[in-house]
Amino acid sequence: MRDRPQTRYTPAGIPITSFCLQHRSVQQEAGHSREAICILQVMISGEELQDKVQGLEQGSNVRIGGFISRANNRQGEYRLVLHGQHIEII
């Protein structure tokens, strides 16, 4: 995890926590090793994962499952966000 989680609340009182996740690995492509690095914004919505998210510190190693979607619905906007539905501290 690259930065500390930040939580805001919707008008309906639903917590939405966001943070940036840095991925770094070595992958095989066309028979050669390639370093894969990316930074992705993560959003966690709802109460069920808030305790786990608030316990994360900068530099924590986590595995997050969920789905990827555009950051907003504007035409031509291609920034992606990972909507986390499962969090595992590793």
C-alpha atoms as one frame of an Amber mdcrd trajectory, in Angstrom:
protein
   0.000   0.000   0.000   1.425   3.341  -1.014  -0.464   5.795   1.194  -2.771
   5.806   4.229  -6.487   5.218   3.678  -8.751   8.287   3.640 -12.452   7.910
   4.458 -15.359  10.123   3.464 -19.100   9.562   3.815 -21.851   9.761   1.213
 -24.956  11.830   2.030 -26.594   8.502   2.976 -23.843   7.875   5.550 -22.046
   5.109   3.629 -18.278   5.147   4.240 -16.055   5.241   1.164 -12.367   4.707
   1.832  -9.729   5.270  -0.831  -5.994   4.747  -1.045  -3.336   4.032  -3.665
  -1.925   0.572  -4.135   1.456   0.038  -5.751   1.932  -3.248  -7.604   5.401
  -4.524  -8.418   6.221  -7.945  -9.891   8.277  -9.745 -12.524   6.238 -11.270
 -15.348   7.116 -13.373 -18.379   6.340 -11.890 -21.782   7.428 -13.466 -25.078
   9.905 -15.629 -23.180  11.588 -12.707 -21.383  11.314 -11.363 -17.850   9.678
  -7.994 -17.540   9.203  -5.865 -14.439   5.577  -4.799 -14.051   4.928  -1.699
 -11.934   1.717   0.270 -11.591  -0.104   2.443  -9.082  -3.851   2.017  -8.846
  -6.458   3.866  -6.816  -8.541   1.562  -4.598 -12.030   2.365  -3.281 -13.711
   0.399  -0.499 -17.438   1.097  -0.018 -19.639   0.096   2.896 -19.167  -0.908
   6.516 -18.016  -4.524   6.243 -14.337  -3.884   5.325 -13.802  -0.596   7.173
 -12.133  -2.128  10.264  -9.652  -4.023   8.103  -8.902  -0.982   5.936  -8.394
   1.359   8.888  -5.806  -1.046  10.306  -3.614  -0.750   7.205  -0.401   1.240
   7.334   1.623   2.737   4.522   3.843  -0.025   3.133   1.462  -2.838   4.151
   1.401  -5.822   1.803  -2.173  -6.631   0.823  -4.083  -8.709  -1.694  -7.296
  -7.061  -2.867 -10.048  -8.687  -4.906 -12.855  -6.814  -6.575 -13.531  -5.226
  -9.939 -11.968  -2.497 -12.066 -14.046   0.353 -13.417 -13.558   3.844 -14.769
 -13.024   6.492 -12.116 -16.090   8.383 -13.353 -18.522   8.306 -16.237 -17.155
  11.228 -18.245 -16.620  10.500 -21.921 -12.942  10.162 -22.734 -11.939   9.558
 -19.093  -9.871   6.393 -18.870  -8.490   6.499 -15.329  -9.210   3.171 -13.629
 -10.176   2.423 -10.023 -10.120  -0.938  -8.251 -13.346  -1.354  -6.261 -12.196
  -3.631  -3.459 -14.564  -6.318  -2.209 -12.066  -8.579  -0.384  -8.899  -7.599
   1.491  -6.202  -9.961   2.716  -3.202  -8.701   4.655  -0.139 -10.713   3.562
